[in-house]
């Protein structure tokens, strides 16, 4: 170049592409439910209980939508996260065909997490069958903070009960089976009356019918049991806005909802659910965790 030094060529900007996680373990927990462990440090470092990861797996090249899966464990030290994969859910078969060491596109963590009141010392987790995975990470967080945690879970038969070897040793587990082959005969709702007075807060995952029943119990708990709420004293200022972190921490029951996520960006409203204040709430943005009193529940167990 005349009259000056030659310039170095401008670096070409390249799309780094989607984040590639690596499958490091895959094992069956119970029939129809597997635990996949992924090496994804960018997710593990910031993950909280209740949040999800979004996946796109090889073999689903034509799939436009990402697949959401609850985070059941995270280890920032090793950079690994565990997710639960249920048979029949979109992408499950393709993910199960990935060899150990194979890659999968993974984004996250997404969504709002469970919120624990700092005063809560006794936590009750409630889940049916294969939904235990959505609460597994919460047990880790609570026990690490020195809280006492009881998991009430149910299944059809003993063979379908989530194995305790995959749960923290410090977790107390109470089981019901519909055929009476393990624990109490009946469903998980049959276990709750013996535990709800002990619990400062409760957290639930499962079918809408179960969550609706639990929401009804939570709404009448103070009158039935004569217990005080974890909240402000009467006349102690303005209440916290519904859906805020502070309001959720004071709620006795929080639930995690499962819903197909179309855009996963709070635009399409495909995951919207009715809120108790009248406005719709988006599972991908305001959820997947909600205080039970934020949602409009139908008496028949719908939502």
Helices and strands as residue ranges (DSSP letters): E 20-30, E 33-39, H 41-44, E 52-57, E 67-75, E 80-86, H 92-96, E 103-110, E 122-128, G 129-132, H 133-144, E 148-155, G 158-160, G 164-166, E 172-177, E 184-185, H 189-192, E 201-205, H 208-225, H 245-250, E 253-256, E 272-274, E 280-282, E 289-291, G 292-294
